[in-house]
């Protein structure tokens, strides 16, 4: 069974099987935002993931990178598409006019987007038979996770000639984020259904990845975002937990905030946590990680569909991917 996915926009919510837009009366100045959401636009299409840079949105539309002009949130326009790439685009990062794409079947793919009307595929690095999940870029190195092989480091200093530096093998690797010399990876614990953990890998030398083990050993994180030295994650108890990992050997829990059921993702941007999934989308002020406070929320029945599966935000606009259900 296939799913069609929507993007929705929250002070413009972008939907690509629906590009839907919401607006705030003002950009999110934390305490001023409560109750200010309003729907702007709904745009038909299909999407897996999204990256925003200025007035350009890069969308993983199945196996194609679609480029949208979002300078007018009421009228987003597709201005360019890459050639089709076998496998879905799972994650996108754009640095210096190069789009780095985690491709479900083809590992890491680089795409030149210097001309947004004509994205050009440059090179790729295979992840073997394993399905690729996520990507993080740090300097001239890309870090790629896959369900079977764990973490791969790739030299991307020449986007036309990608070179694998090292891999470190472990099963069920999910989201990855790099902070300083550490890569933090969420994964399902082998042999323990429903249990997840946060791993840390030393990436101070990208050609010699070093396993450090589990962080937050007494927690079971589900969805994770890291900003500076603060880890934000949701858990099976439907909480948003904030943890200071400045010293990874002695993490300090700063706060716990009760959430709705069915959380599917968390992302923190400019001191606001966007929590999505199930019936709701929440915005939480985490500018003081020890004292999170709710800013606003909306119900999925505003948009239809089966719930929010992805969220990002930029320029006063939150972009949500929503599942529109089975299409056969």
Buried (B, 14 or more C-beta within 10 A) or exposed (E): EEBBBBBBBBBBBBBBBBBBBBBBEEEBEBEEBBEBBEBBBBBEBBBBBBBBBEEBBBBBBBBBBBBBBBEEBEEBEBBBBBEEBEBBBBBBBBBEEBBBBBBBBBBBBBBBBEEBEEBEBBBBBEBEEBBBBBBBBBEEBBBBBBBBBBBBBBBBEEBEEBEBBBBBEBBBBBBBBBBEEBBBBBBBBEEEEEEBBBBBBBBEEBEEBEEBEEBBEEBBBBBBBBBEBBBBBBBEEBBBBBBBBEEBEEBEBBBEBEBBEBBBBBBBBEBBBBBBBBBBBBBBBBBEBEEBEBBBBBEBEBBBBBBBBBBBBBBBBBBBBBBBBEEE
